[in-house]
Amino acid sequence: MKQIPTIFLILILGVSLVSAQRRSTTRAEIREAERRLAELGYWTGPIDGRFDVATKAALITFQKWEGRPTTARLTRDELEAIRTSAPPKAREQGYEHVEVDLDRQVLLIVDDQDRVRVLSVSTGTGKSFVYDGQTSIAYTPRGRFVVYEKGVGWEDNVFGSMYYANYISGGIAIHGSYNVPPQPASHGCIRIPMFAAREMSRLMKLGTIVLVYDKVSFVSAKEWAQNPKLKEAALANGALQ
């Protein structure tokens, strides 16, 4: 009987290990991932061991934040990464607000204790589009804003439907959508998953400060948080848009 060369044994063992890492996770492991993601601050939905829409979105958000490939697959490698990761931290701390990190394509809800809840978003593509004979850019504005108007339920506009829209600048809103891919895909709005839209709108009261930034643009809103009159002026200005 011929012996299998050592090099082939090593290759076979390597393939077996990879297969073991990629095989389906158990319900107990999914529940563990959900619990740990929730502890870290990711918006998971019920911790029930079911890999549902909310669990998948939380995993994608985790992958975005950590700079991992957005596979949306809970492998053994991903579970181990979840176990050993640190909680996300807001760019600015010390007051209640919302942050939209355009590079990571995530949104952070920050409370007055600097605890965060993190949600996946899809923002403006940066590409040109034509509407009513005019060419525009699908751009999500950077800067500091306040929620100056809120919608309830579904609202239609020329670019599609928005669910529980929270307006921050002109026609730009944070709103629920059935189409929230991992990458930018909107005309400028900040899309969030449907399962979180109503609760998100409840948390984002009128006057909520919203910071939208990328790696080259960031504007602090600590002055607004410390001086209510400045925030009131920003709120009034937004209402006039």
N, C-alpha and C positions, 0 to 999 in steps of 0.2 A: 504494500500500500504506500502510495507516494505521500510524502509530507508536504504540507502547504508552506511555501516560503514565508519567512518571517515578515517581509515587507507587505505581503498580501494579508497576513493576520492583522497587522497594524492598521491597514486600510479598512478591513472589515470591521475592526473594533471601532475605528473612528466614525464610520458610517452608522454603526449601531448607536453610538453615543449621540450623534446628531439627531437620529431618528427618535431617540428617547426624549431629547430636549424639545422636539417639535410635535410630539404626539399630543392628543387632546388632553386638556386639563380636566380634572374631576370637579364635581359640583362643590366639594369641600374646598378645593383650591380656588375656584371662582369666588366662593364666599370669602375666603381669606383675602383675595385680591381686592374685592369690593370693600371689605372692612378697612384694610390698610390704606386704600386710595381715599376713602372717606376721612380717615384719621389725618392724612396728609393735607386734606382740603379740597380734593377733587370732587366734583358734583357727580355722585354715583347713582342716585335713586335708591330703591329698596335694597338692603343687603340680604339677598335671598338665594344666592348661589346660581342664579340664572343669568346667562350672558345675553342680556336684553339690550335694547337700544341705549339706555342710560349707562349701562356698564361699558358697552363698546365706546360710547362717547367719552367716558371718564378715562378709559385706557388710551384713546387717541390723544386726549388732553395731556395725560402724563407723558406720552411719547413726544409730543410737541415740546413740552416744557424741558424735558431732559435732553432734547436734541437727538432722539432715537428715530429710526425709520417708522413712519406712521403706517404700520401694517394692520392695525386694528385686530391683531391676533394675540391671544393670551397664551404664550408658550411658557415653558419652564424658565427660559432665560428672562422673559419679561416679568414673570412672577418674582424671580430672585431680585431683579432690578427694583421692583416695587418694594420688596421687603427691606432693601438697604438704602433707599433714597431718603433725602431730607425734605421737609415741607417747603413748598414754594414761598417766596417772600415778595412782598410788593416793592415796587421801585421807590415809592414814597410812603412814609409811615407817620403815625401820630394823629390821624383823623379818619373819619368815615369817608370813603369815596369808591369809585370804580376806576380800574385801569384797563386799557386795551393795548396789549403788546402786539403790534402789527408784525413784527419779525417772527414771533412764535405763533401768532394767530390764536391767542388765548385772551380771555377776559378774567380779571380778578375783582371780586367783591371784597373790599377791605373794611373791617369794622374798627371801632375806636380802641380795640385792644391789639390791632395789627394782625388779627386772624383773617385768613383768606378762604374764599371758596373760588375754585378755578373752573372755567368752562371753555370749551372749544368754540371758536368763532370762524366766520368767513367774511372777509372784508373786500374792499374795492380791488379790482384786478390791476388797475393802473393802465389798462388798455383803452384805446379810443373806441367810441361807439357813435352812431348817428341817430339822432332823434329829432323829428320835426324839421329835417333838413339841415340841422346844425351838428357839427362834430364836437363831442365832449370827451372828457377822460373819466373813467370809472375810478374816482379818487376818494379815499377816506381821509378827511382832513385831520391833521395832527394839531395838538395843542391842548388847552384846558377849556372845558365846557361845563355847562350845567344842564340838567334835564329841565326843559322849559315847557314841554307839552307832552301829554300822554294819551295814547289811544286805548280803547277797550275792545277786545275781540279782534275780528278781522277787519282790515282796512285795505282797500285796493288803490293802487296808483298805476301810472303808465308803465312801470317796470315790474309789476307783479303785486302779490298780496303780502301784507305784513300782519303779524299776529302780536297784539299788545305792544305797539310801537312806543318807544321812549325817545323823543326828539332831542337832539343835542346841538344841531347846527343846520339851519335851513331845512332841507328835506331829508337830512341824514338822521337816521334813527337806529337804535338798538332794538331789534325785533325778532320774534320767533319766525322760523322758516322751516319748511320740509326739506330744503336743499341747503345743507351746511357741510360741504366737502372739507377735507383737511386744508386745502389751499384757498387763496383768495378767489372769489367767484362772483361778487356782487357788483352793482353799479356805484357803490360807495357806502351803502349802509353796512351796519355791523350785524350780521345774522347770527342768531343763537338757536340751539336745538329746541324743537317744539315742547319737549317734556319739561323744560325749565322756564319757558317764556312767561307764564302767568306768575310764578313765584318770583322770578327775576324782576318783573314789573312791580310787584308788591314791595320788594326791597328797595327799588329805585324810586324813591319819592320825588316829587317836584323839588327842584333845587339841588338834587344830588350832584356832586362834583364828579366829572368824568375826565380822566387823563387819557389821551390817545397819543401813542408815541412809537417810534422805531429806533434803530440803533444810532441815528444821527440827529434825532429831534426829540427833545423832552422839555416841557415847560412845567414848573412846579406850581401847585395851587395852594401852598401853605398859607399864603397871604389871604386867600379867600376863606380858608378854614378859620383863621385867626381873627378876621375882620368881617363879620356878617354883612356889613354895608357894601363891601366890595362884591360879595357873592350876590347880593340882592340886585346890584347894578348889572352884573353879568346875566342874571335871570331875566331882568327887564329887557335887556338888549336882545337876548335870545327870543323872547316873546314877540319882538318887533320884526323878526326876520321873515 
